[in-house]
Amino acid sequence: MVHLVRQRDWIGRIRLALTLFGLPFAGCTREVRGAALLQGRQIWADLLDFYISYFLPGRPAICCSSSYPFRTSQSIRPISTSCCNLYTTSVWTMPSSAASHLKSRCPQYPGSKIKRFLVPDDKVGWSQNWPQYKPVSHTDPSVEKKPVWADPDIGSFSPKFNAVDGGVDRTSFEGIYKIEKGKPLNPHGRTGVTGRGLLGRWGPNHAADPIVTRWKVDAKQAKISHSVSKRPILQFVSIKRKDCGEWAIPGGMVDPGEQVSLTLQREFSEEALNSLAVPSSERAKISERISKLFKSPGFQVYKGCVDDPRNTDNAWMETVAVNFHDESGNSVSELPLQAGDDAGQVQWVDVDSSFPLYANHSHFLELVAKEKKAHW
């Protein structure tokens, strides 16, 4: 009885707090957040951090710092997450387009001290009239230095949006996007930041994410099933990003004029096998082994915009995620994993809904698990 009363109490307080500023459902103290975590309410607990950072006096402005357990092929260890992992969760839905636009509204822009202009769920869409909207302008100094992978400022050049502009693909998987005052508008809506942030291109920034999987097997090479779901367990190659410390699918940007199929193979080789640092003789062996896998018909998991914390009103991430499965376990599975320059660590990890990942990579893995009828 006491437990039920306490549960009703924290639920009520969470609803009240979020009602005050137009978000769906979270709480107003870290003690409540602890209760939410114990109840498995990770979604609302993360939203609570959002509330604490912005609305409670005396609270630090850090948007989210929590620990999650995750399962690797060896053991269970905690992993810390940072601002760019706000709202880490499995697939869930909201009654508006804001459902796929959460990390893009992370309160503090990654790699900076910039705080986004707060965008409530009902004001995300550009169709919503909102004269009070005053987003913060931010383009990272690394982008302003005009590296080869970045566009110049609008005004100093005339990009052809919604088209292939020379070697740069400025089309979006989401269709035609709007242009306002010479700048493209994020098709998923407001983010609280204008400019390009950490992204090089105005408009869509195209990436490719190779999801390399295998079955988890025992010493006799028999598939291991999950104790609860009774379904076989998949494992995938995961890297720990250096920029924010989160685990992710190894992937990267599509170079101008490059075929996505080549990007998928190149990024996996560089980030998960560190192919750029190995001797040329070994590099040839690695290339031969992975080429066989990547030439197989992969399963296209996703193609479209990514809910990425680097997104702004004028620049956003889009990706093609493709699953390449080593069914027999004698292809890529036998290659030694070695983290490349952009990765802090790399390892085979069990595919499981409790494992938090960067951006919406968890959603990609859920689709792979469903396709393979594996545990999720």
N, C-alpha and C positions, 0 to 999 in steps of 0.2 A: 504493500500500500504506500509506504514511504517513497519507494522507488517511482511509482506512478505519479505521485504528487510532484516529485522533483522533476520528472520528465516533462510534465505539463508546464511547470514553472519555466524551465529554460526554453521550451518551445515558444511559450507566450512572449517571453522577453526578446527572443530572436525576431519574432514577427513584428513586434512593436518597433524595435530599432530600425529594421529595414524599411518599414512603412514610412518612417520619418524622412527618408531620402530617396524613395522611389525604386529601391532594389527589391528583389524577390523575397529572400528569407535568410537571415543570419542572426548574430547575437551582438551583445554590447559589452561583454567583459571577457578577459582571457580565461576566467574561471568557467564561464559558460562555454567558451570554445573547447576547453578540456572535456566538458561533459558531451559536447557535440562529437568530439573525436571518439569518445568511448562508445557513443551510440552509433558510430559509423557514419556520421553526417559530415564527411570530409568536404563535400561541396560547400555546405553552409559555413563550415569552420573557416574555409579559405576566404569566403566572402566577408566573414567577420573581421579578418585581418585587414581587409580593404576598408571597412568601416572604422576600425580602431585607428588606423594610420591617418585618416582624414578628419574625423569628427570628434575624437576625444581629446580634451586638452591635456597636455603633458605627456602624451604618448609619442613614441618615436615615429618618424615618417617612413620607416622601413615597411615595405608593403607585405612581405610574406617571408617568414623564416620558420620552417618546421621540419621535422624529421619524419621520414616514411620508411617502413621496412620494405626491402625488395629481395626477390629471390634470384640468385644467380645459379650457374651450373654447379657451384661448389657449396655455397652456404647462404645463410640469411644474414644480411648486414644492414645497418641504417644508412640512409643517404640524405644529406642536407640539400635543401633547395633554396632558391633565391627569388628575387623579384620576378624574373622572367618565368617563374613556374607558378604564378598565382592561378588559382582555380584548377590545379591538377586533379583530374578525375577521369573516370571511365565515361563512355558515351552517355549523355543525358540530354533532355530537351527542355526548352523554355518556350513560352507562348509567343515568341517574336523572333525576328531575325537576329536578335542579340545572342541567340544560343550558340552561334558559331563565331562570335565576335567578343570573346571574354578576355583572352590574354592580350589581345590588341588594345585593351583598355587598362592594362596593368598600371596602377597608380604612378609608379616611378619608372620612367623610361630606362631601359637597360643600358649599362655602361655610362650612366650620367647621373646627375642630381636633379634632372628635369622632372617636375611633377606634371602629369597630364591634367588638362582641364577635365573635370569630372563629367562623364557622359552617362546618364542613367539609361536603363534599357529602353524606355519609351522615346528616347531622343536619338537613338543610334542612326536610324534611317534618314537619308537626305531628304526624303519627302516630308519629314516633320519640320514645320516652320519653327525656328528657334533663334530669334534675334539676339538672345543673350549669350549665344555660343561664342566664346573667345578662346580658341585653341592656342596653345603655346607653339611658337615656331622653333624648330630645332633641326639642325643638320650637323652631324658629328664632325669634329675637326678632321678626322681621317678621311672623310668624304670630301670636305672642302679643299683638301690638298690636291684634288683632281687626279687621283690615281687612274690608271688605264681602264679599270673596271667601273668607273663612275661617270655619270653624265655631268656636263657643265651646268651652271645655274640657268634657270629659265630666263630668257631675255638675251642671253649670250649665244643661244643656238635655237633652232626651230625643229624640235623633234616631231616625227610623224606618228602621232598616237593612234591606237587601234589599227596598226599596220606593221609590217616588217620593215623597219627603218634601217636600210643598209644591211648590216649583219645582225642588228639588234631586233629581237622580236618584241614588239610593244603591244601585241595582241593579248587579250585575256581569255583564259578558259571559261570565264563567266559571261562572255559576250561583250557587247559594246559598252564601254564605260564612259561616263560623262566628263567633259572638260569645262572647267570654270576658271575664268580669268587666266587662260593659258595653261592651267595646271590640271592634271587628271584627278578624279575623285575616286577614292577607295570604294569599290562596288559593294562592300559589306557595311559601309557607313562610317560614321564619325569615330575618331579614336582619341581626340583631345590633344593631338599634336599635328602640326603641319610641317612642311618641308620633307626631307628624306630620312632624317634620323641616321641610322647606321646603314641604310640601304643605298646602293649606288645609283640605281635607275629611278627616274620618274615613272610612276605607273607600275606595271607588273615587273617583278624581279623573278625570273624563272630559275627554278632549281630542279634537281632530280634526286630521288631518295630510293636507293636499292635496299630492299628488305630481303636479306639472305637468311634462310631458315634451314633447319634440319630437325629430325626427331630426336628427342632425348631417349637414350637407350641404356640398358644395363650392360654388365660385363659380357653377356652372351649375345649382345646386339639386338635384344628384344625391346620393343617400345615400352616405355614407362608411362603408366596412366596415372592421372591425378586421383588422390585418395577420396575426394569428394565428388567431382564431376564424372569420374570413371572414364574420362576421355584421354587420349594420348597427349603428351606434353610436347609442344614445339619449343625450339630454342632459336634465337635470332642473334645476329652479330650486332652488338650495341657499343657505341663509343660514349665517353664522358667528355662533353664539350669543355674546352678551356675557358670560353668567354663567360659562362654562367654556372659551370659545375654540374649541369644537368646531363642525364643520360639521353641518348638520342639514336635515331637511325643514321648511319653514316651517309652523308650526302653532300651536295654542294651546288654551286651555281653552274648553269649552262653557259658555256662560252659563246660569244657571238658566232653564228653560223654553224655551231656544233650540233650534231644529231643527239637527241636525248639518250639513245641507246649507248652511245659512246661515253656520254657523261656519267651514266649509271655505273659502267665498268671502271671508268677512270677514278671516280670518287671513292668507290669501294676499295680499289687497289691502293690509293694514296692514303686514305684515312684508316682503314682497318688492317692493311698489310704493309703499310709504310714502303711502298714499292719504289719511291723516289730515293730512298736512302740505302737500298740494298745493292750489291754488286750487279753489274749488267748480266752476268751469267745466271744469277738467281732470279733476276727480274724476268728473264725470258721464260724460265720454268713457271713462275707465278702467272705470267701472262697466258701461257698455254693452258694452265689448269683452270683459271677463272674464265677464260674465253669460252671454253666448252660449256660452262654453266650459263654464262650470260647470253650465249647464242641460242639457248633453249627457249621455247616459248614461255615467257614469264607471265604471271597473272597481274594485270594492271589493277592495282588496289584503289587508286584515287588519282584524280586529275582535277585541280582547281585551286582556289585560294586557300591559304594556310592561316590559321589563327595564330599568328606569330607576334611576340612582344615587340619586335622591331618595326611593326607596321605603323604607318602614319596615315593621315588623310590623303596624302599625295603619292605615297609609295608603299607597296605591299608585296608580300611573298606569295608566289604560286608554285606548285610543284606537280610532278608526275611521280607517283610512288608505285614501284613494280616489285613484286615478290618473285625471287628466284629460289627455288627449293631444291636442296640437295637430298633427294629421296633416299639414295643408297648410303649416304654418309661417307662416300669415298672421293668426293671432289674437293670443294673448298673446305670441308670439315677437317681435312687432313693438313691444311696449311697452317703454319704458326701465325697467330694474330699478333700484330705489332702496331701500336698507335702511331699515326702520322703526326705532322706538325699541328694540325687543328684539333687533335684529340689528346686528352690527358691519359685516358685508359681505353682499352678495348677488350671485350670478352663476350663469350656466348652466355646468353641470359635466357632463363625460362620465360616463355610468353604467359603472362598472368595479368589480370586486371588490377592487381594491387601494385604493379610496378609503374611508378610515375615516370613520364617521359616529356621531353621538350615539345613545345607547341602542341599540335594535335596528332602526334605520332602514335599515341595510345589508340586512337580511333583507327589508324591504318592497321595496327596489329590485331585489333578486334576483327576487322574484316578478313584478315588473313586466316585467323583462327576459325572463323565461321566457314570460310571456303574449304579449309582442310578438315573440318569437323573435329577440331582439336580443342583442348581445354582453354578456357578463357576466364 
